């Protein structure tokens, strides 16, 4: 069935597996373990994966460097790994909840780091970047968007985030590219690349098992965050996301998807169709509101009217601008400078 035929259906659960508690694992298969680590901010958890790899284990993602995480990993290493080491460390993308302890794990186990080139160098750049420079980029985006002074003051006083949550990465890595084949535990896993949420996010698919480790690309309950970043203010990540999702439609509908947030599920094509419809509805809502020209901030509030916390406004702005830039790419919306010097968006024609 095509995504169009599947619209309106809900993805099915393959099993009713109980999510693992911190410091424990749930066996998806005998040689594939599910790890769930708590996070202090929404979505409040991240899933990591352990794949038996010959005489050791391949670890996929790590969570962030936050209180309690190292102790929970120690418990897993002691009680689950059967005395076998982590022999390879794979980080799917640069976000803190995925790469946060990757450098620590590589040093602890003397294991190589596997990442895509873009994600590795972006993480290295953020670790090396002057926090004040990053803050100024975020302030510039907020000012151009017409964000309120209370949010700009919040940014000015916010402590640096990335360095505190991500351990330094090793000075070299093993590059993963779309189509690469990894031999893990005697089985072939193919590298798939997701875009939109991150620029070159690594997913892994094993045809023999019918399993896709989907990272943040295709989630079962929510759409992943798709937002314009301060270092690429003219980016169009939503177009990247929607096009990238179509690249997964050659996989079977009953593929077991292991997402980074939420529980494992089947119904891959159904979920891709839902994500496409969800963003189409958001684009239509936003377009309809732009008969009157709006700043990026005011336009973003059309999509997220109830979010008031300054800590969440950056996500509101990023996602709102991603939808605005998608509408500009399709010619439905134009951007013009207002009398106050701020860019405003309105429906074309």
C-alpha positions as CSV (number, residue, x, y, z in Angstrom):
1,X,0.0,0.0,0.0
2,X,1.2,3.6,-0.7
3,X,1.4,6.3,2.0
4,X,-1.7,7.8,0.5
5,X,-3.7,4.6,1.0
6,X,-2.4,4.2,4.5
7,X,-3.4,7.7,5.7
8,X,-5.5,7.7,8.8
9,X,-4.3,4.4,10.1
10,X,-2.3,4.1,13.3
11,X,1.0,2.3,13.6
12,X,0.8,-1.1,15.2
13,X,2.8,-2.3,18.2
14,X,4.9,-5.4,17.4
15,X,4.8,-6.4,21.1
16,X,3.9,-4.9,24.4
17,X,7.4,-4.9,25.8
18,X,7.9,-3.2,29.1
19,X,10.4,-0.3,28.7
20,X,13.5,-1.0,30.8
21,X,14.1,0.9,34.0
22,X,17.3,3.0,34.4
23,X,20.2,0.7,34.9
24,X,18.4,-2.3,33.4
25,X,17.7,-3.5,29.8
26,X,14.9,-5.2,27.9
27,X,15.9,-7.9,25.4
28,X,14.3,-7.1,22.0
29,X,16.1,-10.2,20.7
30,X,18.7,-12.4,22.4
31,X,21.6,-10.2,21.1
32,X,19.8,-6.9,21.0
33,X,19.1,-5.0,24.2
34,X,17.0,-1.9,24.8
35,X,18.3,0.7,27.3
36,X,16.3,3.7,28.4
37,X,17.9,6.7,30.2
38,X,16.0,9.5,31.9
39,X,16.5,13.2,30.7
40,X,15.8,16.3,32.7
41,X,13.9,18.0,29.9
42,X,11.2,16.8,27.4
43,X,10.8,14.1,26.1
44,X,12.3,13.0,29.5
45,X,14.0,9.9,28.2
46,X,16.2,8.6,25.4
47,X,16.5,5.0,24.1
48,X,20.0,3.5,23.5
49,X,20.8,0.1,22.1
50,X,23.3,-2.7,22.8
51,X,24.1,-5.2,19.9
52,X,26.1,-8.3,20.6
53,X,29.2,-8.0,18.4
54,X,31.3,-11.1,18.4
55,X,33.4,-11.1,21.6
56,X,32.0,-7.7,22.6
57,X,29.1,-5.3,22.2
58,X,28.3,-2.4,19.9
59,X,26.8,0.5,21.9
60,X,24.4,2.8,20.0
61,X,23.9,6.2,21.7
62,X,24.6,7.0,25.3
63,X,22.3,9.7,26.8
64,X,23.8,12.9,28.2
65,X,26.2,13.7,30.9
66,X,23.6,14.3,33.5
67,X,23.3,13.1,37.1
68,X,22.8,9.4,37.6
69,X,23.6,8.3,34.0
70,X,27.1,6.9,34.7
71,X,25.9,4.9,37.6
72,X,23.1,3.4,35.5
73,X,25.5,2.5,32.8
74,X,27.8,0.9,35.4
75,X,25.0,-1.3,36.5
76,X,24.3,-2.4,32.9
77,X,27.9,-3.1,32.2
78,X,28.2,-5.2,35.3
79,X,24.9,-7.2,35.0
80,X,24.1,-7.4,31.3
81,X,27.3,-7.5,29.2
82,X,28.4,-11.0,30.5
83,X,31.9,-9.8,31.0
84,X,32.3,-8.7,27.4
85,X,33.5,-5.2,26.6
86,X,32.1,-2.5,24.4
87,X,34.1,-2.9,21.3
88,X,32.5,-0.1,19.1
89,X,30.7,3.1,20.0
90,X,28.1,4.4,17.5
91,X,26.6,7.9,17.9
92,X,23.6,8.5,15.6
93,X,23.8,12.3,15.7
94,X,25.2,15.3,17.4
95,X,22.4,16.1,19.9
96,X,23.4,16.0,23.5
97,X,21.1,13.2,24.5
98,X,22.7,10.9,21.9
99,X,26.4,11.8,21.9
100,X,26.7,13.1,25.4
101,X,28.8,10.2,26.9
102,X,30.2,8.9,23.6
103,X,33.7,10.3,24.2
104,X,33.7,8.9,27.8
105,X,32.7,5.4,26.5
106,X,35.4,5.4,23.8
107,X,38.0,6.3,26.4
108,X,36.7,3.8,29.0
109,X,36.5,0.9,26.6
110,X,39.3,2.0,24.2
111,X,36.6,1.6,21.5
112,X,36.5,3.4,18.2
113,X,33.8,6.0,17.5
114,X,31.4,5.5,14.5
115,X,29.5,8.5,13.2
116,X,28.6,10.2,10.0
117,X,31.1,12.9,9.0
118,X,28.7,15.9,9.3
119,X,27.5,14.8,12.8
120,X,31.0,14.2,14.1
121,X,32.4,17.5,12.9
122,X,29.3,19.4,14.1
123,X,29.7,18.0,17.5
124,X,33.4,18.8,17.6
125,X,32.6,22.3,16.4
126,X,30.0,22.9,19.2
127,X,32.4,21.6,21.8
128,X,35.2,23.9,20.6
129,X,33.0,27.0,19.9
130,X,33.1,29.9,22.3
131,X,29.9,29.8,24.3
132,X,29.5,33.6,23.9
133,X,29.6,33.3,20.1
134,X,26.9,30.6,20.2
135,X,24.8,32.8,22.5
136,X,25.2,35.8,20.2
137,X,24.0,33.6,17.2
138,X,20.9,32.6,19.2
139,X,20.2,36.2,20.2
140,X,20.6,37.4,16.6
141,X,18.0,34.8,15.5
142,X,15.7,35.9,18.3
143,X,16.0,39.6,17.4
144,X,15.4,39.0,13.7
145,X,12.4,36.9,14.6
146,X,10.8,39.6,16.7
147,X,11.0,37.6,19.9
148,X,10.0,39.5,23.1
149,X,12.6,41.1,25.4
150,X,11.9,38.6,28.2
151,X,13.1,35.7,25.9
152,X,16.2,37.7,24.8
153,X,17.1,38.4,28.5
154,X,16.7,34.7,29.2
155,X,19.2,33.9,26.5
156,X,21.6,36.4,27.7
157,X,21.6,34.9,31.2
158,X,21.4,31.2,30.3
159,X,24.5,29.1,31.0
160,X,26.2,27.3,28.2
161,X,24.6,23.9,27.6
162,X,26.5,21.7,25.1
163,X,29.8,21.6,26.8
164,X,28.3,20.7,30.2
165,X,26.3,17.8,28.7
166,X,28.7,16.3,26.2
167,X,32.1,14.8,27.0
168,X,34.9,15.6,24.5
169,X,35.0,13.3,21.5
170,X,38.1,11.3,20.4
171,X,40.3,13.1,17.9
172,X,39.5,10.6,15.2
173,X,36.5,8.5,14.1
174,X,35.3,5.9,11.6
175,X,33.0,7.5,9.0
176,X,29.6,6.0,8.3
177,X,27.9,6.8,4.9
178,X,24.6,6.0,3.3
179,X,24.6,2.4,2.0
180,X,27.6,1.3,4.1
181,X,27.4,-2.3,5.3
182,X,28.3,-3.1,8.9
183,X,28.9,-6.6,10.1
184,X,27.5,-6.8,13.6
185,X,27.2,-10.2,15.4
186,X,27.5,-12.1,12.1
187,X,24.6,-10.1,10.5
188,X,24.6,-7.4,7.9
189,X,23.3,-4.0,8.9
190,X,23.0,-1.3,6.3
191,X,23.5,2.4,7.1
192,X,20.5,4.7,6.3
193,X,20.7,8.4,6.6
194,X,18.0,10.6,8.1
195,X,17.8,14.3,7.6
196,X,15.8,17.2,8.9
197,X,16.0,16.6,12.6
198,X,19.8,16.4,12.2
199,X,21.8,17.0,9.0
200,X,23.2,13.4,8.6
201,X,21.7,11.1,11.2
202,X,22.7,7.5,11.1
203,X,20.0,4.8,11.1
204,X,20.7,1.0,10.8
205,X,18.6,-1.6,9.0
206,X,19.0,-5.4,9.2
207,X,17.0,-7.2,6.5
208,X,17.6,-10.6,8.2
209,X,15.9,-9.4,11.4
210,X,13.5,-6.9,9.9
211,X,14.7,-4.3,12.3
212,X,15.3,-0.6,11.8
213,X,17.2,1.4,14.5
214,X,15.6,4.6,13.5
215,X,17.2,7.2,15.9
216,X,15.0,10.4,15.9
217,X,13.9,10.1,12.3
218,X,10.6,8.3,12.7
219,X,9.0,8.4,16.1
220,X,5.9,6.5,17.2
221,X,3.9,9.2,19.0
222,X,5.3,12.6,18.1
223,X,7.0,14.3,15.2
224,X,10.7,14.8,15.9
225,X,11.8,18.4,16.4
226,X,12.4,20.0,13.0
227,X,13.8,23.4,13.5
228,X,15.9,26.1,11.9
229,X,19.3,26.4,13.7
230,X,21.1,29.6,14.5
231,X,24.1,28.7,12.4
232,X,21.9,28.1,9.3
233,X,19.2,30.7,9.5
234,X,18.1,30.3,5.9
235,X,17.9,26.5,6.2
236,X,14.9,24.4,5.1
237,X,15.0,21.4,7.4
238,X,11.3,20.5,6.9
239,X,11.9,19.9,3.2
240,X,14.9,17.7,4.1
241,X,12.8,15.8,6.6
242,X,9.9,15.0,4.4
243,X,12.1,14.0,1.5
244,X,14.3,11.9,3.7
245,X,11.3,10.0,5.1
246,X,10.3,8.9,1.6
247,X,13.7,7.2,1.4
248,X,12.6,4.7,4.0
249,X,9.5,3.5,2.1
250,X,11.4,0.7,0.4
251,X,11.5,-1.1,3.7
252,X,8.7,-3.4,4.6
253,X,5.6,-2.0,6.4
254,X,6.0,-4.6,9.2
255,X,9.6,-3.5,9.9
256,X,10.2,-3.3,13.7
257,X,11.3,0.3,14.3
258,X,13.4,1.0,17.3
259,X,13.1,4.7,17.9
260,X,15.1,7.0,20.2
261,X,12.0,8.2,22.0
262,X,8.9,6.2,22.7
263,X,8.5,2.4,22.3
264,X,9.3,0.0,19.5
265,X,6.5,-0.2,16.8
266,X,5.6,-1.6,13.4
267,X,3.6,0.2,10.7
268,X,6.5,2.1,9.1
269,X,4.7,3.3,6.0
270,X,1.7,4.3,8.0
271,X,3.8,6.4,10.4
272,X,5.5,8.1,7.5
273,X,2.2,9.0,6.0
274,X,1.0,10.3,9.4
275,X,4.1,12.5,9.7
276,X,3.5,13.9,6.2
277,X,-0.1,14.7,6.9
278,X,0.7,16.2,10.3
279,X,3.1,18.7,8.7
280,X,0.8,19.4,5.8
281,X,-1.9,20.4,8.3
282,X,0.6,22.6,10.2
283,X,1.7,24.3,6.9
284,X,-2.0,24.9,5.9
285,X,-2.7,26.4,9.4
286,X,0.2,28.7,9.2
287,X,-0.4,29.7,5.6
288,X,-4.0,30.7,6.4
289,X,-2.8,33.0,9.2
290,X,-0.4,34.9,6.9
291,X,-3.1,37.0,5.1
292,X,-1.7,39.6,7.6
293,X,2.1,39.8,7.6
294,X,3.6,38.4,10.7
295,X,7.1,38.2,12.2
296,X,8.7,34.8,12.6
297,X,7.9,34.9,16.3
298,X,4.2,35.8,15.9
299,X,3.9,33.2,13.1
300,X,5.4,30.6,15.3
301,X,2.9,31.3,18.0
302,X,0.2,30.4,15.6
303,X,1.5,26.8,15.7
304,X,2.4,26.9,19.4
305,X,0.0,29.3,21.2
306,X,0.1,27.6,24.6
307,X,3.9,27.4,25.1
308,X,4.9,30.2,27.4
309,X,8.2,29.1,29.1
310,X,11.3,30.9,27.9
311,X,13.2,27.7,28.0
312,X,10.9,26.3,25.2
313,X,10.7,29.4,23.0
314,X,13.8,28.4,21.0
315,X,12.1,25.2,20.0
316,X,8.9,27.2,19.1
317,X,10.9,29.6,17.0
318,X,13.0,26.9,15.3
319,X,10.0,24.8,14.3
320,X,7.9,27.8,13.3
321,X,10.7,29.1,11.0
322,X,11.2,25.6,9.5
323,X,7.5,25.7,8.4
324,X,7.8,29.3,7.2
325,X,10.9,28.4,5.1
326,X,9.1,25.4,3.7
327,X,6.2,27.7,2.6
328,X,8.7,30.0,1.0
329,X,10.3,27.1,-0.9
330,X,6.9,26.2,-2.4
331,X,6.2,29.8,-3.3
332,X,3.1,30.1,-1.0
333,X,4.7,32.7,1.3
334,X,7.0,35.6,0.7
335,X,9.2,37.5,3.2
336,X,9.5,41.3,3.3
337,X,11.1,43.8,5.5
338,X,8.7,45.8,7.7
339,X,8.8,49.4,8.6
340,X,10.6,48.5,11.9
341,X,13.3,46.6,10.0
342,X,12.1,43.2,11.0
343,X,11.3,40.6,8.4
344,X,7.7,39.6,8.0
345,X,6.0,36.8,6.2
346,X,2.8,36.9,4.2
347,X,0.9,34.8,1.7
348,X,2.1,35.3,-1.8
349,X,-0.3,37.2,-4.1
